[in-house]
């Protein structure tokens, strides 16, 4: 498979695949990823990156159900955009990567780590986000009223039908995005307030999130705002995102220690929306 190199005109380039299925979700996101990577790259030719940044960038990534995972040879994914339940998870960062990007000052994260095979399809072995999200959705499915009454889900939230929600492995296509496209060198909680503010001030998340809303439109079935660092930035009354829930960070640890399964039992204290606010399109 031929691939493009991450250059400043990456928005106009894309890997050449064995067959062209232009409607597939991964290809739509790949085009968005290249577009916004090129824009960010053009805006930071001489500007210093935030102190937290590794130098690698990721706006979007996609975790397909196991039946949809892309083969390592780079062949096309099935067209999941119109057949699978699509969830967008908005977090504080894509991945914790303690090393620095090599060579180029700014590099696309997945493209770099996959050695040029793909831009957005996440082939992480642990699939921790999916397991934690399944736990949250199963808890919501049998406790909907408590979730909405306690402020953790909109009253419009819908889920795919399953035979047993308590044990369900929901057949979800998960799109991951985040407030900041900069991949951090250590966990967000380890940074000072000054560094966090510097990081969030460096990029307006509405730029890429509103493009995602405009591009995929009704294909997005549910928005999950995960992580208490992200909650204060989310406009719950937004007209762009009406089908949503908020959860703790979707990690292996939060799933293992029971946080994901129990947090919704306590009423959430509403906070003033703080900058950057999203979505504001």
LUMFIMI-750081 format. One record per residue: residue number from 1; x, y, z of N, C-alpha, C in turn. Coordinates in pm, whole numbers. Example, Ala and Ser with C-alpha at 12.3 -4.5 7.8 and 13.67 -1.06 7.14 Angstrom:
BEGIN
[site 1 [1319 -569 780] [1230 -450 780] [1320 -330 780]]
[site 2 [1285 -225 708] [1367 -106 714] [1290 3 787]]
END
This chain:
BEGIN
[site 1 [83 -119 0] [0 0 0] [86 125 0]]
[site 2 [58 216 -89] [130 342 -92] [71 435 12]]
[site 3 [156 517 72] [108 612 171] [168 748 145]]
[site 4 [99 851 195] [153 985 185] [241 1013 304]]
[site 5 [324 1113 293] [406 1157 404] [341 1279 468]]
[site 6 [353 1291 602] [288 1402 671] [357 1534 645]]
[site 7 [317 1601 537] [374 1730 503] [271 1837 524]]
[site 8 [307 1962 497] [218 2075 523] [94 2073 435]]
[site 9 [98 2002 323] [-22 1993 240] [-94 1860 259]]
[site 10 [-80 1806 381] [-139 1675 410] [-289 1673 392]]
[site 11 [-353 1788 403] [-499 1791 390] [-544 1748 252]]
[site 12 [-455 1752 155] [-493 1718 18] [-438 1583 -23]]
[site 13 [-380 1510 72] [-321 1381 40] [-384 1275 128]]
[site 14 [-383 1151 83] [-436 1043 164] [-378 910 114]]
[site 15 [-369 809 199] [-316 681 153] [-398 624 38]]
[site 16 [-332 557 -54] [-399 489 -164] [-429 347 -118]]
[site 17 [-557 309 -121] [-597 178 -72] [-628 84 -187]]
[site 18 [-645 -43 -152] [-669 -144 -255] [-797 -115 -332]]
[site 19 [-900 -64 -264] [-1024 -26 -330] [-1073 103 -268]]
[site 20 [-1154 178 -340] [-1199 307 -292] [-1344 298 -246]]
[site 21 [-1365 308 -115] [-1499 312 -58] [-1508 444 16]]
[site 22 [-1541 550 -56] [-1527 685 -2] [-1624 716 110]]
[site 23 [-1727 634 127] [-1825 664 231] [-1787 605 366]]
[site 24 [-1683 525 375] [-1649 462 502] [-1611 566 605]]
[site 25 [-1647 537 729] [-1626 631 837] [-1480 663 858]]
[site 26 [-1394 562 847] [-1252 588 870] [-1196 683 766]]
[site 27 [-1245 676 643] [-1195 765 540] [-1244 908 561]]
[site 28 [-1368 924 608] [-1417 1057 639] [-1333 1121 749]]
[site 29 [-1304 1044 851] [-1224 1097 962] [-1080 1120 921]]
[site 30 [-1030 1033 834] [-894 1050 786] [-877 1183 714]]
[site 31 [-977 1219 633] [-970 1347 563] [-975 1463 661]]
[site 32 [-1061 1451 763] [-1065 1557 865] [-933 1566 940]]
[site 33 [-878 1452 974] [-751 1451 1048] [-641 1518 968]]
[site 34 [-631 1486 843] [-527 1546 759] [-551 1696 742]]
[site 35 [-675 1733 725] [-709 1876 710] [-665 1956 831]]
[site 36 [-704 1909 951] [-674 1987 1070] [-528 1975 1113]]
[site 37 [-465 1863 1082] [-321 1854 1106] [-246 1957 1023]]
[site 38 [-284 1969 896] [-218 2066 808] [-240 2209 857]]
[site 39 [-363 2238 904] [-391 2372 955] [-307 2402 1078]]
[site 40 [-303 2308 1172] [-223 2330 1292] [-76 2343 1261]]
[site 41 [-29 2258 1171] [112 2263 1131] [147 2398 1072]]
[site 42 [56 2453 992] [81 2584 930] [81 2696 1033]]
[site 43 [8 2677 1143] [-2 2782 1244] [111 2778 1346]]
[site 44 [187 2670 1347] [296 2658 1445] [431 2638 1377]]
[site 45 [463 2714 1271] [595 2694 1208] [709 2739 1298]]
[site 46 [686 2847 1372] [790 2901 1460] [741 2919 1603]]
[site 47 [613 2905 1625] [559 2921 1760] [596 2801 1846]]
[site 48 [630 2823 1972] [659 2709 2060] [533 2632 2093]]
[site 49 [545 2502 2104] [432 2419 2144] [409 2436 2295]]
[site 50 [291 2402 2342] [268 2404 2487] [370 2316 2559]]
[site 51 [402 2352 2681] [500 2277 2759] [463 2130 2770]]
[site 52 [333 2102 2774] [285 1965 2792] [301 1879 2668]]
[site 53 [320 1939 2552] [309 1868 2424] [432 1784 2394]]
[site 54 [408 1665 2341] [516 1577 2298] [565 1613 2159]]
[site 55 [481 1686 2084] [513 1715 1944] [424 1636 1849]]
[site 56 [358 1531 1900] [266 1455 1818] [124 1509 1835]]
[site 57 [45 1501 1725] [-87 1561 1718] [-189 1453 1685]]
[site 58 [-308 1459 1749] [-418 1373 1710] [-549 1446 1736]]
[site 59 [-623 1472 1629] [-755 1533 1642] [-864 1427 1661]]
[site 60 [-856 1320 1579] [-958 1216 1582] [-892 1079 1575]]
[site 61 [-955 983 1641] [-917 843 1619] [-1044 759 1626]]
[site 62 [-1038 641 1569] [-1156 556 1560] [-1126 418 1613]]
[site 63 [-1212 371 1703] [-1203 235 1755] [-1326 160 1705]]
[site 64 [-1306 72 1608] [-1416 -6 1551] [-1440 -131 1635]]
[site 65 [-1563 -185 1631] [-1585 -317 1693] [-1489 -418 1633]]
[site 66 [-1467 -527 1701] [-1366 -623 1655] [-1393 -670 1513]]
[site 67 [-1518 -681 1474] [-1549 -727 1339] [-1514 -622 1235]]
[site 68 [-1488 -497 1279] [-1457 -390 1186] [-1310 -349 1187]]
[site 69 [-1231 -408 1277] [-1092 -363 1290] [-1017 -380 1159]]
[site 70 [-944 -276 1121] [-871 -278 994] [-759 -381 995]]
[site 71 [-746 -460 890] [-632 -551 881] [-503 -472 878]]
[site 72 [-397 -532 927] [-269 -461 931] [-210 -438 793]]
[site 73 [-267 -504 690] [-216 -479 555] [-274 -352 496]]
[site 74 [-363 -284 571] [-415 -156 526] [-534 -164 433]]
[site 75 [-594 -283 414] [-709 -291 325] [-830 -222 387]]
[site 76 [-932 -198 307] [-1045 -117 350] [-1126 -180 461]]
[site 77 [-1184 -93 543] [-1281 -136 642] [-1417 -148 577]]
[site 78 [-1507 -228 634] [-1645 -227 585] [-1706 -90 607]]
[site 79 [-1810 -59 536] [-1877 70 551] [-1964 64 675]]
[site 80 [-1909 110 787] [-1981 104 914] [-2060 231 941]]
[site 81 [-2042 332 860] [-2100 462 891] [-2252 460 895]]
[site 82 [-2316 371 822] [-2461 372 820] [-2524 253 891]]
[site 83 [-2441 164 951] [-2497 41 1006] [-2466 20 1153]]
[site 84 [-2372 90 1209] [-2333 68 1348] [-2362 191 1432]]
[site 85 [-2388 168 1560] [-2413 276 1654] [-2283 353 1675]]
[site 86 [-2288 484 1652] [-2166 565 1653] [-2163 656 1776]]
[site 87 [-2057 644 1855] [-2038 722 1977] [-1913 807 1963]]
[site 88 [-1924 936 1994] [-1807 1023 1999] [-1771 1044 2145]]
[site 89 [-1649 1012 2182] [-1599 1032 2318] [-1505 1152 2318]]
[site 90 [-1539 1253 2397] [-1457 1374 2406] [-1381 1370 2538]]
[site 91 [-1248 1366 2530] [-1165 1359 2650] [-1063 1469 2655]]
[site 92 [-970 1455 2747] [-871 1561 2766] [-749 1541 2677]]
[site 93 [-721 1417 2638] [-612 1392 2544] [-628 1255 2482]]
[site 94 [-561 1233 2370] [-575 1106 2299] [-500 993 2368]]
[site 95 [-378 1022 2413] [-293 917 2466] [-183 982 2548]]
[site 96 [-138 914 2650] [-25 963 2727] [103 905 2668]]
[site 97 [186 990 2616] [309 947 2551] [424 1026 2612]]
[site 98 [506 961 2690] [606 1033 2767] [729 1074 2686]]
[site 99 [747 1016 2568] [860 1054 2486] [829 1174 2399]]
[site 100 [926 1226 2331] [909 1338 2240] [909 1289 2096]]
[site 101 [838 1360 2011] [835 1324 1869] [973 1341 1810]]
[site 102 [1009 1249 1723] [1141 1255 1660] [1134 1326 1526]]
[site 103 [1245 1386 1489] [1254 1449 1356] [1169 1574 1346]]
[site 104 [1054 1561 1280] [967 1676 1258] [917 1732 1391]]
[site 105 [909 1864 1399] [864 1928 1523] [721 1887 1556]]
[site 106 [635 1879 1455] [497 1836 1473] [474 1714 1384]]
[site 107 [419 1608 1442] [398 1485 1367] [260 1428 1401]]
[site 108 [190 1366 1304] [61 1303 1331] [81 1175 1413]]
[site 109 [7 1162 1522] [33 1056 1620] [17 915 1565]]
[site 110 [-104 878 1522] [-127 741 1476] [-48 713 1349]]
[site 111 [-43 809 1258] [34 791 1134] [179 759 1166]]
[site 112 [234 828 1266] [373 805 1306] [390 669 1370]]
[site 113 [299 635 1462] [310 509 1536] [279 388 1449]]
[site 114 [198 406 1345] [165 294 1256] [262 285 1138]]
[site 115 [366 367 1141] [467 371 1034] [403 401 899]]
[site 116 [312 497 902] [253 545 778] [140 462 723]]
[site 117 [86 366 800] [-20 281 749] [-157 347 755]]
[site 118 [-182 429 860] [-314 488 876] [-304 613 963]]
[site 119 [-406 696 953] [-408 822 1028] [-498 817 1150]]
[site 120 [-607 744 1147] [-705 756 1254] [-752 625 1317]]
[site 121 [-733 511 1253] [-785 386 1309] [-695 339 1422]]
[site 122 [-754 329 1542] [-680 295 1663] [-679 143 1679]]
[site 123 [-561 83 1675] [-549 -62 1689] [-491 -100 1825]]
[site 124 [-517 -15 1926] [-465 -42 2060] [-510 -180 2109]]
[site 125 [-419 -255 2165] [-450 -391 2206] [-543 -396 2327]]
[site 126 [-529 -302 2419] [-606 -309 2543] [-751 -272 2524]]
[site 127 [-782 -182 2433] [-918 -137 2407] [-989 -99 2537]]
[site 128 [-915 -28 2623] [-966 8 2755] [-1085 102 2746]]
[site 129 [-1084 194 2650] [-1196 286 2635] [-1325 211 2609]]
[site 130 [-1319 112 2521] [-1439 36 2487] [-1493 -40 2608]]
[site 131 [-1406 -104 2685] [-1454 -178 2802] [-1516 -86 2905]]
[site 132 [-1453 28 2932] [-1507 122 3029] [-1638 181 2981]]
[site 133 [-1647 211 2852] [-1770 268 2797] [-1884 166 2803]]
[site 134 [-1855 40 2771] [-1957 -64 2781] [-2013 -74 2923]]
[site 135 [-1924 -62 3022] [-1968 -66 3162] [-2060 51 3192]]
[site 136 [-2024 170 3146] [-2106 288 3170] [-2242 276 3101]]
[site 137 [-2242 231 2977] [-2367 221 2902] [-2459 114 2962]]
[site 138 [-2401 4 3011] [-2482 -99 3074] [-2546 -47 3202]]
[site 139 [-2470 33 3280] [-2525 92 3402] [-2635 191 3367]]
[site 140 [-2614 269 3263] [-2716 365 3222] [-2843 295 3174]]
[site 141 [-2827 187 3100] [-2942 120 3039] [-3044 73 3143]]
[site 142 [-2999 41 3263] [-3093 -7 3365] [-3115 95 3476]]
[site 143 [-3057 215 3461] [-3073 320 3563] [-3091 457 3497]]
[site 144 [-3165 461 3386] [-3176 583 3307] [-3225 703 3388]]
[site 145 [-3326 682 3470] [-3384 793 3543] [-3283 855 3639]]
[site 146 [-3205 771 3707] [-3104 822 3800] [-2997 902 3727]]
[site 147 [-2957 855 3610] [-2856 927 3532] [-2906 1066 3493]]
[site 148 [-3028 1074 3445] [-3078 1204 3402] [-3108 1293 3522]]
[site 149 [-3167 1236 3628] [-3199 1315 3746] [-3073 1369 3813]]
[site 150 [-2965 1294 3810] [-2841 1336 3874] [-2749 1416 3784]]
[site 151 [-2791 1442 3661] [-2717 1532 3573] [-2607 1468 3490]]
[site 152 [-2615 1337 3469] [-2509 1269 3393] [-2550 1231 3251]]
[site 153 [-2676 1256 3214] [-2720 1223 3079] [-2836 1312 3039]]
[site 154 [-2842 1344 2911] [-2956 1418 2858] [-3077 1327 2856]]
[site 155 [-3193 1386 2852] [-3315 1305 2848] [-3341 1249 2708]]
[site 156 [-3255 1281 2613] [-3269 1232 2477] [-3179 1111 2451]]
[site 157 [-3100 1072 2552] [-3000 968 2530] [-3065 835 2492]]
[site 158 [-3016 778 2381] [-3066 650 2332] [-2951 553 2320]]
[site 159 [-2982 423 2328] [-2880 320 2315] [-2925 216 2214]]
[site 160 [-2830 144 2155] [-2870 34 2066] [-2937 -76 2146]]
[site 161 [-3027 -151 2082] [-3097 -258 2150] [-3006 -379 2167]]
[site 162 [-3009 -439 2285] [-2932 -560 2312] [-3022 -657 2387]]
[site 163 [-2985 -782 2386] [-3067 -882 2454] [-3052 -874 2606]]
[site 164 [-2937 -831 2652] [-2914 -821 2797] [-2820 -705 2821]]
[site 165 [-2874 -588 2853] [-2793 -467 2868] [-2691 -480 2981]]
[site 166 [-2722 -562 3081] [-2631 -572 3195] [-2498 -636 3156]]
[site 167 [-2500 -720 3057] [-2378 -790 3016] [-2339 -755 2873]]
[site 168 [-2399 -651 2819] [-2385 -625 2675] [-2246 -576 2639]]
[site 169 [-2196 -627 2527] [-2080 -568 2462] [-2138 -492 2342]]
[site 170 [-2171 -367 2364] [-2243 -292 2262] [-2160 -282 2134]]
[site 171 [-2223 -304 2018] [-2151 -301 1890] [-2127 -158 1844]]
[site 172 [-2039 -88 1912] [-2020 54 1890] [-1903 84 1798]]
[site 173 [-1918 186 1717] [-1804 251 1654] [-1772 371 1741]]
[site 174 [-1653 375 1797] [-1613 481 1889] [-1518 577 1818]]
[site 175 [-1558 704 1813] [-1471 810 1764] [-1417 884 1885]]
[site 176 [-1287 898 1894] [-1226 969 2005] [-1176 1105 1957]]
[site 177 [-1211 1207 2033] [-1155 1339 2009] [-1131 1403 2145]]
[site 178 [-1087 1530 2149] [-1039 1584 2275] [-1033 1736 2270]]
[site 179 [-1024 1796 2388] [-1015 1941 2393] [-890 1993 2325]]
[site 180 [-781 1923 2343] [-654 1966 2283] [-600 1858 2192]]
[site 181 [-555 1893 2073] [-499 1792 1982] [-356 1754 2016]]
[site 182 [-293 1827 2110] [-154 1797 2146] [-147 1674 2236]]
[site 183 [-69 1575 2194] [-48 1456 2277] [47 1493 2389]]
[site 184 [10 1461 2511] [86 1506 2627] [196 1409 2665]]
[site 185 [295 1459 2739] [407 1375 2780] [385 1309 2915]]
[site 186 [279 1348 2986] [244 1281 3112] [96 1305 3140]]
[site 187 [36 1233 3235] [-107 1249 3262] [-144 1393 3297]]
[site 188 [-265 1432 3256] [-313 1569 3275] [-311 1611 3421]]
[site 189 [-340 1519 3512] [-346 1552 3654] [-211 1590 3712]]
[site 190 [-104 1556 3643] [30 1586 3693] [78 1725 3653]]
[site 191 [1 1796 3571] [42 1930 3530] [-13 2036 3624]]
[site 192 [59 2145 3633] [13 2259 3713] [-102 2329 3641]]
[site 193 [-175 2411 3714] [-283 2488 3653] [-233 2578 3542]]
[site 194 [-112 2632 3558] [-55 2720 3456] [-30 2645 3326]]
[site 195 [25 2524 3337] [53 2444 3217] [-77 2399 3151]]
[site 196 [-174 2364 3231] [-303 2323 3174] [-365 2439 3095]]
[site 197 [-364 2557 3155] [-422 2672 3086] [-346 2704 2959]]
[site 198 [-214 2697 2963] [-133 2720 2844] [-171 2622 2733]]
[site 199 [-192 2497 2770] [-227 2394 2672] [-363 2421 2610]]
[site 200 [-462 2451 2694] [-598 2472 2644] [-611 2603 2568]]
[site 201 [-528 2700 2600] [-532 2828 2528] [-471 2818 2388]]
[site 202 [-392 2712 2364] [-319 2702 2238] [-408 2661 2121]]
[site 203 [-527 2607 2150] [-613 2560 2041] [-759 2565 2084]]
[site 204 [-845 2619 1999] [-988 2623 2025] [-1052 2492 1979]]
[site 205 [-1104 2410 2070] [-1157 2279 2030] [-1278 2286 1939]]
[site 206 [-1347 2400 1939] [-1464 2413 1852] [-1427 2405 1704]]
[site 207 [-1303 2434 1673] [-1263 2432 1533] [-1278 2292 1475]]
[site 208 [-1222 2193 1541] [-1232 2057 1485] [-1361 1987 1525]]
[site 209 [-1414 2017 1644] [-1538 1950 1685] [-1657 1994 1601]]
[site 210 [-1664 2122 1569] [-1776 2169 1486] [-1765 2114 1344]]
[site 211 [-1643 2095 1297] [-1624 2034 1166] [-1670 1888 1170]]
[site 212 [-1644 1821 1281] [-1691 1683 1297] [-1843 1677 1296]]
[site 213 [-1908 1768 1367] [-2054 1773 1370] [-2109 1797 1230]]
[site 214 [-2049 1893 1159] [-2097 1926 1026] [-2075 1812 927]]
[site 215 [-1965 1741 942] [-1930 1634 848] [-2015 1509 868]]
[site 216 [-2031 1467 993] [-2101 1341 1019] [-2248 1358 1049]]
[site 217 [-2285 1475 1101] [-2426 1505 1123] [-2498 1398 1202]]
[site 218 [-2606 1345 1145] [-2691 1251 1216] [-2628 1112 1233]]
[site 219 [-2511 1089 1177] [-2445 960 1196] [-2394 943 1339]]
[site 220 [-2383 1052 1414] [-2338 1045 1553] [-2460 1021 1641]]
[site 221 [-2466 905 1706] [-2581 868 1787] [-2571 917 1931]]
[site 222 [-2448 928 1983] [-2430 964 2123] [-2295 1031 2143]]
[site 223 [-2294 1136 2226] [-2170 1203 2266] [-2144 1169 2412]]
[site 224 [-2021 1125 2441] [-1983 1094 2579] [-1869 1188 2618]]
[site 225 [-1895 1273 2717] [-1794 1367 2766] [-1730 1301 2887]]
[site 226 [-1606 1255 2873] [-1549 1174 2980] [-1428 1241 3045]]
[site 227 [-1432 1239 3178] [-1325 1299 3256] [-1372 1427 3324]]
[site 228 [-1355 1436 3457] [-1404 1554 3528] [-1328 1680 3491]]
[site 229 [-1214 1667 3423] [-1145 1786 3373] [-1218 1846 3253]]
[site 230 [-1292 1762 3182] [-1361 1806 3060] [-1502 1857 3091]]
[site 231 [-1566 1799 3191] [-1704 1836 3222] [-1728 1987 3231]]
[site 232 [-1642 2064 3300] [-1671 2208 3316] [-1666 2287 3185]]
[site 233 [-1614 2226 3079] [-1606 2296 2950] [-1726 2268 2860]]
[site 234 [-1807 2171 2896] [-1914 2124 2809] [-2042 2205 2830]]
[site 235 [-2096 2256 2720] [-2222 2330 2723] [-2336 2228 2710]]
[site 236 [-2400 2195 2821] [-2502 2090 2819] [-2628 2132 2745]]
[site 237 [-2647 2262 2726] [-2766 2311 2656] [-2741 2340 2509]]
[site 238 [-2630 2290 2457] [-2594 2316 2318] [-2696 2258 2222]]
[site 239 [-2720 2330 2112] [-2809 2280 2006] [-2735 2181 1916]]
[site 240 [-2602 2183 1917] [-2524 2092 1832] [-2517 1952 1892]]
[site 241 [-2516 1943 2025] [-2505 1814 2092] [-2621 1801 2189]]
[site 242 [-2722 1722 2153] [-2840 1708 2238] [-2851 1569 2299]]
[site 243 [-2779 1473 2245] [-2784 1335 2293] [-2650 1303 2358]]
[site 244 [-2640 1318 2490] [-2510 1312 2555] [-2517 1246 2692]]
[site 245 [-2400 1205 2739] [-2381 1167 2879] [-2240 1206 2921]]
[site 246 [-2220 1225 3051] [-2087 1254 3104] [-2047 1138 3194]]
[site 247 [-1919 1100 3187] [-1867 989 3266] [-1728 1025 3317]]
[site 248 [-1677 950 3416] [-1535 963 3449] [-1450 924 3328]]
[site 249 [-1322 948 3338] [-1233 914 3227] [-1245 766 3194]]
[site 250 [-1261 737 3067] [-1282 599 3022] [-1148 526 3010]]
[site 251 [-1102 476 3122] [-974 407 3128] [-991 270 3191]]
[site 252 [-888 189 3179] [-888 58 3244] [-903 74 3395]]
[site 253 [-835 171 3453] [-838 190 3598] [-979 225 3647]]
[site 254 [-1047 317 3578] [-1181 357 3622] [-1282 243 3605]]
[site 255 [-1256 156 3510] [-1343 40 3492] [-1314 -66 3597]]
[site 256 [-1186 -87 3626] [-1145 -191 3721] [-1184 -157 3864]]
[site 257 [-1167 -30 3905] [-1192 5 4045] [-1339 34 4076]]
[site 258 [-1427 23 3975] [-1569 37 3999] [-1624 178 3985]]
[site 259 [-1537 276 3957] [-1583 414 3946] [-1689 429 3838]]
[site 260 [-1664 370 3722] [-1756 383 3609] [-1894 326 3642]]
[site 261 [-1898 221 3721] [-2024 154 3750] [-2107 221 3859]]
[site 262 [-2046 315 3935] [-2117 369 4052] [-2126 521 4058]]
[site 263 [-2048 595 3980] [-2037 740 3997] [-2171 810 3982]]
[site 264 [-2261 759 3900] [-2388 822 3865] [-2488 823 3980]]
[site 265 [-2457 756 4089] [-2550 749 4201] [-2553 879 4283]]
[site 266 [-2451 960 4268] [-2442 1086 4341] [-2474 1202 4248]]
[site 267 [-2556 1294 4294] [-2595 1407 4210] [-2474 1491 4174]]
[site 268 [-2464 1525 4047] [-2352 1607 4000] [-2378 1753 4026]]
[site 269 [-2279 1821 4082] [-2290 1964 4108] [-2260 2039 3978]]
[site 270 [-2355 2115 3930] [-2336 2191 3807] [-2236 2304 3830]]
[site 271 [-2138 2313 3742] [-2038 2417 3752] [-2058 2517 3638]]
[site 272 [-2007 2637 3657] [-2009 2735 3549] [-1922 2685 3435]]
[site 273 [-1971 2701 3313] [-1893 2656 3198] [-1770 2745 3185]]
[site 274 [-1654 2682 3173] [-1529 2757 3171] [-1461 2746 3036]]
[site 275 [-1376 2838 3004] [-1306 2843 2877] [-1200 2733 2869]]
[site 276 [-1186 2668 2752] [-1267 2684 2632] [-1401 2612 2645]]
[site 277 [-1506 2674 2596] [-1640 2618 2602] [-1670 2546 2470]]
[site 278 [-1731 2431 2479] [-1768 2358 2357] [-1899 2285 2381]]
[site 279 [-1977 2256 2276] [-1957 2305 2138] [-2018 2442 2120]]
[site 280 [-1948 2523 2048] [-1995 2658 2016] [-1965 2679 1868]]
[site 281 [-2063 2645 1785] [-2039 2644 1640] [-2106 2765 1575]]
END
